[in-house]
């Protein structure tokens, strides 16, 4: 979606709301849908990708979200994708960024125990999250997104890991990490760095470390929501200044997103949202995808499109087709596959009729 399309949708949504009508979730005609696929890999040469792009386009995929961090690589992918009739939306990891620990250790988020993700990342070694309230961090992100937004042929910039570390993991992952997260525990609760504490104290007169039970303090909870929302708002300004739309990969429903990773995504100034409705992560059946989609669509009230993210590794060909049907029945404007390389030919054969319907 480009900037003009975004403004058109916003105007249409405003007229609908002014008339007292909120769009009803339900399947949309194919002409009003768009289907995406996240994509990772070696893009040093595009020759191996060209037949894949053609196959995905034939199966009903309209747009790719390549995970790249360099403008020249993004330009290479965008050119090859456009040749096959596919849009390119730049998938960029936002708050989870390693590689700057030695130069800028102060940039990284700190948990309630005083441990920094620069030196003591939670769960896995690569979980090195930046603090959203530090101005140098925001400037660093703005510069990167600005450079990516200058690449010709890119329809939008796409935020991933736009959040804090999981204060509570999806329930299906508890056994994997040997955890029971029945509440918010200090090692996974962020951010208590000096900047966050000072900013919160300036707003409320309170130091979060002095609270009897920080997770139950509504002002402190809201402060973390707003900290991420401020970064999204800043990056929306960057994207729109480059005439690019802004989208985000978010946790599956507004309720889950707020509780697990401090994402208040229905309030974000996005042009589209891609909830990761990975049913298996929550020990839910495929049918739950429809319910989760409906919650997100209702929360957005028709303001922006919602594209339901589906986790292909946990879906058989028949289940992938069913998952797509469930998402569209829940009111999604399309689906987003994680990720393009995972579907087999059998997957594509079963999915293509659903995407075309």
C-alpha positions as a LaTeX table, in Angstrom:
\begin{tabular}{lrrr}
\hline
Residue & $x$ (\AA) & $y$ (\AA) & $z$ (\AA) \\
\hline
Unk1 & 0.00 & 0.00 & 0.00 \\
Unk2 & 1.37 & 3.40 & $-0.94$ \\
Unk3 & 0.74 & 6.67 & 0.84 \\
Unk4 & $-2.15$ & 7.67 & $-1.43$ \\
Unk5 & $-3.91$ & 4.34 & $-0.83$ \\
Unk6 & $-3.42$ & 4.79 & 2.91 \\
Unk7 & $-5.06$ & 8.23 & 2.85 \\
Unk8 & $-7.94$ & 6.85 & 0.78 \\
Unk9 & $-8.54$ & 4.05 & 3.28 \\
Unk10 & $-8.37$ & 6.45 & 6.20 \\
Unk11 & $-10.94$ & 8.72 & 4.56 \\
Unk12 & $-13.25$ & 5.80 & 3.83 \\
Unk13 & $-12.91$ & 4.55 & 7.40 \\
Unk14 & $-13.67$ & 7.99 & 8.80 \\
Unk15 & $-16.82$ & 8.27 & 6.66 \\
Unk16 & $-17.97$ & 4.83 & 7.81 \\
Unk17 & $-17.42$ & 5.66 & 11.47 \\
Unk18 & $-19.08$ & 9.04 & 11.08 \\
Unk19 & $-22.14$ & 7.27 & 9.70 \\
Unk20 & $-22.17$ & 4.97 & 12.70 \\
Unk21 & $-21.08$ & 1.93 & 10.74 \\
Unk22 & $-18.15$ & $-0.29$ & 11.67 \\
Unk23 & $-17.14$ & $-2.79$ & 8.95 \\
Unk24 & $-18.46$ & $-6.28$ & 9.71 \\
Unk25 & $-15.82$ & $-9.05$ & 9.68 \\
Unk26 & $-16.31$ & $-11.51$ & 6.87 \\
Unk27 & $-14.77$ & $-12.72$ & 3.63 \\
Unk28 & $-13.84$ & $-9.99$ & 1.15 \\
Unk29 & $-13.88$ & $-10.38$ & $-2.64$ \\
Unk30 & $-10.54$ & $-11.43$ & $-4.14$ \\
Unk31 & $-10.10$ & $-8.04$ & $-5.79$ \\
Unk32 & $-10.09$ & $-6.41$ & $-2.35$ \\
Unk33 & $-7.58$ & $-8.83$ & $-0.83$ \\
Unk34 & $-3.82$ & $-9.04$ & $-0.85$ \\
Unk35 & $-1.70$ & $-12.05$ & 0.11 \\
Unk36 & 1.85 & $-11.82$ & 1.43 \\
Unk37 & 4.79 & $-14.04$ & 2.32 \\
Unk38 & 7.69 & $-13.30$ & 4.63 \\
Unk39 & 10.99 & $-14.28$ & 3.03 \\
Unk40 & 14.57 & $-14.92$ & 4.21 \\
Unk41 & 17.62 & $-16.25$ & 2.41 \\
Unk42 & 20.74 & $-15.50$ & 0.41 \\
Unk43 & 20.01 & $-12.63$ & $-1.96$ \\
Unk44 & 23.55 & $-12.19$ & $-3.29$ \\
Unk45 & 22.18 & $-13.26$ & $-6.67$ \\
Unk46 & 18.54 & $-13.32$ & $-7.70$ \\
Unk47 & 18.75 & $-16.04$ & $-10.35$ \\
Unk48 & 17.69 & $-18.90$ & $-8.01$ \\
Unk49 & 14.78 & $-16.82$ & $-6.76$ \\
Unk50 & 13.17 & $-15.93$ & $-10.08$ \\
Unk51 & 11.38 & $-19.27$ & $-10.66$ \\
Unk52 & 10.29 & $-19.30$ & $-7.02$ \\
Unk53 & 8.84 & $-15.82$ & $-7.35$ \\
Unk54 & 6.95 & $-16.91$ & $-10.46$ \\
Unk55 & 5.55 & $-19.99$ & $-8.68$ \\
Unk56 & 4.42 & $-18.00$ & $-5.66$ \\
Unk57 & 2.76 & $-15.40$ & $-7.87$ \\
Unk58 & 0.93 & $-18.15$ & $-9.77$ \\
Unk59 & $-0.28$ & $-19.59$ & $-6.46$ \\
Unk60 & $-1.85$ & $-16.30$ & $-5.44$ \\
Unk61 & 0.84 & $-14.43$ & $-3.52$ \\
Unk62 & 0.78 & $-10.71$ & $-4.31$ \\
Unk63 & 3.60 & $-9.31$ & $-2.19$ \\
Unk64 & 6.86 & $-10.35$ & $-0.54$ \\
Unk65 & 8.35 & $-9.26$ & 2.77 \\
Unk66 & 12.10 & $-9.94$ & 2.37 \\
Unk67 & 14.17 & $-9.79$ & 5.56 \\
Unk68 & 17.11 & $-7.60$ & 4.56 \\
Unk69 & 19.09 & $-4.91$ & 6.33 \\
Unk70 & 21.03 & $-3.26$ & 3.49 \\
Unk71 & 19.47 & $-0.91$ & 0.91 \\
Unk72 & 21.42 & $-2.37$ & $-2.00$ \\
Unk73 & 20.19 & $-5.89$ & $-1.23$ \\
Unk74 & 16.62 & $-4.66$ & $-0.87$ \\
Unk75 & 16.87 & $-2.96$ & $-4.26$ \\
Unk76 & 18.03 & $-6.22$ & $-5.85$ \\
Unk77 & 15.07 & $-8.15$ & $-4.42$ \\
Unk78 & 12.56 & $-5.44$ & $-5.32$ \\
Unk79 & 13.66 & $-5.40$ & $-8.95$ \\
Unk80 & 13.43 & $-9.19$ & $-9.31$ \\
Unk81 & 10.07 & $-9.32$ & $-7.52$ \\
Unk82 & 8.60 & $-6.56$ & $-9.70$ \\
Unk83 & 9.60 & $-8.51$ & $-12.81$ \\
Unk84 & 7.25 & $-11.28$ & $-11.64$ \\
Unk85 & 4.45 & $-8.91$ & $-10.68$ \\
Unk86 & 5.12 & $-9.01$ & $-6.94$ \\
Unk87 & 5.25 & $-6.06$ & $-4.56$ \\
Unk88 & 8.15 & $-5.70$ & $-2.12$ \\
Unk89 & 7.70 & $-4.65$ & 1.51 \\
Unk90 & 10.92 & $-4.38$ & 3.53 \\
Unk91 & 10.87 & $-6.69$ & 6.57 \\
Unk92 & 13.13 & $-5.03$ & 9.16 \\
Unk93 & 13.89 & $-6.20$ & 12.68 \\
Unk94 & 13.39 & $-3.20$ & 14.96 \\
Unk95 & 14.04 & $-3.47$ & 18.71 \\
Unk96 & 15.97 & $-6.76$ & 18.74 \\
Unk97 & 19.39 & $-5.71$ & 17.43 \\
Unk98 & 22.66 & $-7.24$ & 18.47 \\
Unk99 & 26.08 & $-6.13$ & 17.29 \\
Unk100 & 26.27 & $-2.84$ & 19.16 \\
Unk101 & 26.86 & $-4.22$ & 22.65 \\
Unk102 & 30.50 & $-3.19$ & 22.85 \\
Unk103 & 30.11 & 0.27 & 21.32 \\
Unk104 & 26.81 & 1.15 & 22.98 \\
Unk105 & 26.07 & $-1.19$ & 25.92 \\
Unk106 & 23.86 & 1.50 & 27.46 \\
Unk107 & 21.40 & 1.23 & 24.55 \\
Unk108 & 20.10 & $-2.15$ & 25.68 \\
Unk109 & 17.04 & $-2.90$ & 27.80 \\
Unk110 & 17.45 & $-3.84$ & 31.47 \\
Unk111 & 15.23 & $-6.20$ & 33.45 \\
Unk112 & 13.88 & $-5.87$ & 36.98 \\
Unk113 & 17.00 & $-7.59$ & 38.33 \\
Unk114 & 19.26 & $-4.99$ & 36.71 \\
Unk115 & 20.48 & $-7.34$ & 33.96 \\
Unk116 & 20.99 & $-5.95$ & 30.47 \\
Unk117 & 20.04 & $-7.85$ & 27.32 \\
Unk118 & 23.48 & $-6.82$ & 26.03 \\
Unk119 & 25.14 & $-9.25$ & 28.46 \\
Unk120 & 22.32 & $-11.43$ & 29.82 \\
Unk121 & 19.70 & $-11.88$ & 27.11 \\
Unk122 & 16.60 & $-13.85$ & 28.13 \\
Unk123 & 15.67 & $-17.21$ & 26.60 \\
Unk124 & 18.18 & $-17.31$ & 23.73 \\
Unk125 & 21.55 & $-15.61$ & 23.01 \\
Unk126 & 20.23 & $-13.41$ & 20.20 \\
Unk127 & 17.47 & $-11.82$ & 22.34 \\
Unk128 & 19.31 & $-8.53$ & 22.66 \\
Unk129 & 16.66 & $-5.83$ & 22.76 \\
Unk130 & 17.22 & $-2.10$ & 22.63 \\
Unk131 & 15.61 & 0.32 & 25.07 \\
Unk132 & 12.83 & 2.24 & 23.27 \\
Unk133 & 13.16 & 5.37 & 25.42 \\
Unk134 & 16.75 & 6.29 & 24.60 \\
Unk135 & 17.02 & 9.09 & 22.06 \\
Unk136 & 20.20 & 7.70 & 20.43 \\
Unk137 & 18.36 & 4.42 & 19.87 \\
Unk138 & 15.48 & 6.22 & 18.22 \\
Unk139 & 17.87 & 8.24 & 16.07 \\
Unk140 & 19.66 & 5.05 & 15.01 \\
Unk141 & 16.37 & 3.43 & 14.00 \\
Unk142 & 15.15 & 6.52 & 12.18 \\
Unk143 & 18.34 & 6.68 & 10.15 \\
Unk144 & 18.14 & 3.00 & 9.18 \\
Unk145 & 14.47 & 3.12 & 8.22 \\
Unk146 & 15.03 & 6.34 & 6.33 \\
Unk147 & 17.74 & 4.76 & 4.19 \\
Unk148 & 15.62 & 1.67 & 3.53 \\
Unk149 & 12.70 & 3.91 & 2.58 \\
Unk150 & 14.73 & 5.49 & $-0.21$ \\
Unk151 & 15.04 & 2.21 & $-2.13$ \\
Unk152 & 13.08 & 2.37 & $-5.41$ \\
Unk153 & 10.21 & $-0.04$ & $-5.83$ \\
Unk154 & 9.55 & $-0.63$ & $-2.12$ \\
Unk155 & 5.88 & $-0.32$ & $-1.18$ \\
Unk156 & 6.28 & $-0.22$ & 2.59 \\
Unk157 & 8.58 & $-0.63$ & 5.54 \\
Unk158 & 7.63 & $-3.48$ & 7.87 \\
Unk159 & 8.39 & $-3.52$ & 11.59 \\
Unk160 & 9.29 & $-6.82$ & 13.25 \\
Unk161 & 10.24 & $-7.35$ & 16.90 \\
Unk162 & 8.64 & $-4.00$ & 17.61 \\
Unk163 & 8.26 & $-4.79$ & 21.29 \\
Unk164 & 9.93 & $-5.66$ & 24.56 \\
Unk165 & 11.20 & $-9.20$ & 25.22 \\
Unk166 & 8.38 & $-11.60$ & 26.07 \\
Unk167 & 7.49 & $-11.03$ & 29.71 \\
Unk168 & 5.48 & $-14.25$ & 29.28 \\
Unk169 & 6.20 & $-16.70$ & 26.48 \\
Unk170 & 3.42 & $-18.30$ & 24.43 \\
Unk171 & 2.29 & $-21.27$ & 26.52 \\
Unk172 & 3.46 & $-23.93$ & 24.05 \\
Unk173 & 7.06 & $-22.73$ & 24.52 \\
Unk174 & 7.16 & $-23.10$ & 28.32 \\
Unk175 & 8.32 & $-26.71$ & 28.21 \\
Unk176 & 10.96 & $-25.90$ & 25.62 \\
Unk177 & 12.64 & $-23.47$ & 28.01 \\
Unk178 & 11.80 & $-25.32$ & 31.23 \\
Unk179 & 9.63 & $-22.48$ & 32.52 \\
Unk180 & 6.27 & $-21.91$ & 34.12 \\
Unk181 & 5.27 & $-18.30$ & 33.52 \\
Unk182 & 2.04 & $-18.00$ & 35.47 \\
Unk183 & 2.87 & $-14.38$ & 36.23 \\
Unk184 & 5.44 & $-11.71$ & 35.34 \\
Unk185 & 8.79 & $-12.69$ & 36.81 \\
Unk186 & 11.68 & $-10.21$ & 37.27 \\
Unk187 & 14.18 & $-11.81$ & 34.81 \\
Unk188 & 11.76 & $-11.26$ & 31.90 \\
Unk189 & 10.28 & $-7.91$ & 32.92 \\
Unk190 & 11.73 & $-4.89$ & 30.97 \\
Unk191 & 12.82 & $-2.05$ & 30.92 \\
Unk192 & 14.20 & $-0.72$ & 34.21 \\
Unk193 & 17.22 & 1.17 & 32.87 \\
Unk194 & 18.05 & 4.58 & 34.29 \\
Unk195 & 16.44 & 6.40 & 31.35 \\
Unk196 & 13.12 & 4.54 & 31.64 \\
Unk197 & 13.04 & 4.95 & 35.40 \\
Unk198 & 13.79 & 8.68 & 35.18 \\
Unk199 & 11.20 & 9.27 & 32.46 \\
Unk200 & 8.51 & 7.39 & 34.40 \\
Unk201 & 9.39 & 9.25 & 37.60 \\
Unk202 & 9.14 & 12.57 & 35.79 \\
Unk203 & 5.63 & 11.62 & 34.68 \\
Unk204 & 4.34 & 10.06 & 37.89 \\
Unk205 & 6.72 & 10.88 & 40.74 \\
Unk206 & 7.36 & 7.15 & 41.17 \\
Unk207 & 10.40 & 4.97 & 40.64 \\
Unk208 & 9.19 & 1.63 & 39.22 \\
Unk209 & 11.75 & $-0.22$ & 41.31 \\
Unk210 & 10.08 & 1.16 & 44.44 \\
Unk211 & 6.65 & $-0.21$ & 43.52 \\
Unk212 & 5.42 & $-3.08$ & 45.69 \\
Unk213 & 4.25 & $-5.00$ & 42.63 \\
Unk214 & 5.32 & $-3.36$ & 39.36 \\
Unk215 & 3.21 & $-5.64$ & 37.11 \\
Unk216 & 0.02 & $-4.52$ & 38.85 \\
Unk217 & 0.72 & $-0.78$ & 38.56 \\
Unk218 & $-1.47$ & 0.49 & 35.71 \\
Unk219 & 0.66 & 3.57 & 35.09 \\
Unk220 & 3.83 & 1.50 & 34.76 \\
Unk221 & 2.11 & $-0.98$ & 32.46 \\
Unk222 & 0.82 & 1.86 & 30.29 \\
Unk223 & 4.25 & 3.47 & 30.26 \\
Unk224 & 5.70 & 0.38 & 28.54 \\
Unk225 & 2.85 & 0.29 & 26.01 \\
Unk226 & 3.42 & 3.97 & 25.24 \\
Unk227 & 7.20 & 3.53 & 24.99 \\
Unk228 & 6.79 & 1.17 & 22.03 \\
Unk229 & 3.95 & 3.22 & 20.54 \\
Unk230 & 6.21 & 6.28 & 20.51 \\
Unk231 & 8.81 & 4.38 & 18.47 \\
Unk232 & 6.14 & 3.23 & 16.02 \\
Unk233 & 4.85 & 6.80 & 15.68 \\
Unk234 & 8.36 & 8.10 & 15.02 \\
Unk235 & 8.99 & 5.43 & 12.37 \\
Unk236 & 5.61 & 6.11 & 10.76 \\
Unk237 & 6.71 & 9.71 & 10.30 \\
Unk238 & 9.98 & 8.50 & 8.75 \\
Unk239 & 8.21 & 6.11 & 6.37 \\
Unk240 & 5.56 & 8.59 & 5.30 \\
Unk241 & 8.19 & 11.27 & 4.68 \\
Unk242 & 9.67 & 8.84 & 2.13 \\
Unk243 & 6.20 & 8.21 & 0.64 \\
Unk244 & 6.26 & 4.66 & 2.03 \\
Unk245 & 3.56 & 2.93 & 4.04 \\
Unk246 & 4.37 & 1.35 & 7.41 \\
Unk247 & 3.19 & $-2.06$ & 8.61 \\
Unk248 & 4.11 & $-4.34$ & 11.49 \\
Unk249 & 4.26 & $-8.00$ & 12.48 \\
Unk250 & 2.54 & $-8.24$ & 15.86 \\
Unk251 & 1.35 & $-10.85$ & 18.34 \\
Unk252 & $-1.89$ & $-12.59$ & 17.35 \\
Unk253 & $-4.56$ & $-10.60$ & 19.18 \\
Unk254 & $-4.57$ & $-7.26$ & 20.99 \\
Unk255 & $-5.17$ & $-9.04$ & 24.31 \\
Unk256 & $-2.25$ & $-11.46$ & 23.89 \\
Unk257 & 0.03 & $-8.75$ & 22.50 \\
Unk258 & $-0.48$ & $-6.45$ & 25.47 \\
Unk259 & $-0.08$ & $-9.21$ & 28.03 \\
Unk260 & 2.96 & $-10.97$ & 26.58 \\
Unk261 & 5.07 & $-8.25$ & 24.92 \\
Unk262 & 3.60 & $-4.80$ & 25.73 \\
Unk263 & 2.22 & $-4.23$ & 22.22 \\
Unk264 & $-0.85$ & $-2.00$ & 22.11 \\
Unk265 & $-1.02$ & $-2.40$ & 18.37 \\
Unk266 & $-4.62$ & $-1.26$ & 17.67 \\
Unk267 & $-3.50$ & 2.25 & 18.71 \\
Unk268 & $-0.47$ & 2.38 & 16.43 \\
Unk269 & $-0.41$ & 4.77 & 13.42 \\
Unk270 & 0.18 & 1.95 & 10.92 \\
Unk271 & $-1.03$ & 1.52 & 7.37 \\
Unk272 & $-1.47$ & $-2.25$ & 7.78 \\
Unk273 & $-0.93$ & $-4.91$ & 10.41 \\
Unk274 & 0.17 & $-8.55$ & 10.12 \\
Unk275 & $-0.73$ & $-10.42$ & 13.34 \\
Unk276 & 1.24 & $-13.63$ & 13.76 \\
Unk277 & $-1.72$ & $-15.93$ & 14.37 \\
Unk278 & 0.44 & $-18.98$ & 15.04 \\
Unk279 & $-2.16$ & $-21.25$ & 16.61 \\
Unk280 & 0.29 & $-23.98$ & 17.65 \\
Unk281 & 2.26 & $-21.53$ & 19.84 \\
Unk282 & $-0.84$ & $-21.21$ & 22.04 \\
Unk283 & $-1.93$ & $-24.87$ & 21.95 \\
Unk284 & $-4.97$ & $-23.87$ & 19.92 \\
Unk285 & $-6.66$ & $-25.66$ & 17.00 \\
Unk286 & $-6.63$ & $-24.29$ & 13.47 \\
Unk287 & $-10.20$ & $-23.07$ & 14.00 \\
Unk288 & $-8.87$ & $-20.56$ & 16.56 \\
Unk289 & $-7.36$ & $-18.55$ & 13.69 \\
Unk290 & $-10.82$ & $-17.30$ & 12.76 \\
Unk291 & $-11.56$ & $-16.20$ & 16.33 \\
Unk292 & $-8.21$ & $-14.44$ & 16.70 \\
Unk293 & $-8.65$ & $-12.69$ & 13.37 \\
Unk294 & $-12.08$ & $-11.44$ & 14.37 \\
Unk295 & $-10.68$ & $-9.94$ & 17.57 \\
Unk296 & $-8.04$ & $-8.01$ & 15.66 \\
Unk297 & $-10.43$ & $-6.83$ & 12.95 \\
Unk298 & $-12.92$ & $-5.65$ & 15.57 \\
Unk299 & $-10.21$ & $-3.78$ & 17.51 \\
Unk300 & $-9.11$ & $-1.94$ & 14.36 \\
Unk301 & $-12.66$ & $-0.99$ & 13.41 \\
Unk302 & $-11.88$ & $-0.92$ & 9.70 \\
Unk303 & $-9.16$ & 1.73 & 10.12 \\
Unk304 & $-6.41$ & $-0.28$ & 8.38 \\
Unk305 & $-6.11$ & $-3.67$ & 6.68 \\
Unk306 & $-5.27$ & $-6.80$ & 8.69 \\
Unk307 & $-3.33$ & $-9.63$ & 7.04 \\
Unk308 & $-3.39$ & $-12.83$ & 9.10 \\
Unk309 & 0.04 & $-14.42$ & 9.58 \\
Unk310 & 0.02 & $-18.22$ & 9.30 \\
Unk311 & 2.79 & $-20.53$ & 10.58 \\
Unk312 & 3.35 & $-22.99$ & 7.73 \\
Unk313 & 5.76 & $-25.42$ & 9.52 \\
Unk314 & 2.90 & $-26.58$ & 11.78 \\
Unk315 & 0.35 & $-26.95$ & 8.97 \\
Unk316 & $-0.21$ & $-29.82$ & 6.57 \\
Unk317 & $-1.35$ & $-28.88$ & 3.05 \\
Unk318 & $-4.99$ & $-29.39$ & 3.98 \\
Unk319 & $-4.54$ & $-27.51$ & 7.26 \\
Unk320 & $-2.91$ & $-24.56$ & 5.50 \\
Unk321 & $-5.88$ & $-24.26$ & 3.19 \\
Unk322 & $-8.21$ & $-24.47$ & 6.19 \\
Unk323 & $-6.16$ & $-21.88$ & 8.09 \\
Unk324 & $-6.44$ & $-19.46$ & 5.16 \\
Unk325 & $-10.19$ & $-20.04$ & 4.91 \\
Unk326 & $-10.55$ & $-19.40$ & 8.64 \\
Unk327 & $-8.55$ & $-16.15$ & 8.46 \\
Unk328 & $-10.60$ & $-14.85$ & 5.54 \\
Unk329 & $-13.85$ & $-15.85$ & 7.25 \\
Unk330 & $-12.70$ & $-13.85$ & 10.26 \\
Unk331 & $-12.46$ & $-10.72$ & 8.15 \\
Unk332 & $-8.78$ & $-10.65$ & 7.20 \\
Unk333 & $-7.85$ & $-8.60$ & 4.14 \\
Unk334 & $-5.50$ & $-11.44$ & 3.17 \\
Unk335 & $-2.97$ & $-13.81$ & 4.65 \\
Unk336 & 0.77 & $-13.66$ & 5.25 \\
Unk337 & 2.78 & $-16.87$ & 5.17 \\
Unk338 & 5.69 & $-17.58$ & 7.48 \\
Unk339 & 7.50 & $-18.02$ & 5.33 \\
Unk340 & 7.58 & $-18.32$ & 1.54 \\
Unk341 & 10.11 & $-21.17$ & 1.39 \\
Unk342 & 8.14 & $-23.50$ & 3.68 \\
Unk343 & 5.14 & $-24.54$ & 1.57 \\
Unk344 & 5.67 & $-27.65$ & $-0.53$ \\
Unk345 & 4.11 & $-28.08$ & $-3.94$ \\
Unk346 & 1.28 & $-29.93$ & $-2.19$ \\
Unk347 & 0.75 & $-26.91$ & 0.06 \\
Unk348 & 0.57 & $-24.56$ & $-2.90$ \\
Unk349 & $-1.88$ & $-26.79$ & $-4.76$ \\
Unk350 & $-4.27$ & $-26.83$ & $-1.84$ \\
Unk351 & $-3.80$ & $-23.16$ & $-0.94$ \\
Unk352 & $-4.09$ & $-21.64$ & $-4.43$ \\
Unk353 & $-7.88$ & $-22.20$ & $-4.82$ \\
Unk354 & $-8.52$ & $-20.55$ & $-1.44$ \\
Unk355 & $-6.43$ & $-17.51$ & $-2.35$ \\
Unk356 & $-8.17$ & $-17.24$ & $-5.71$ \\
Unk357 & $-11.70$ & $-17.50$ & $-4.31$ \\
\hline
\end{tabular}
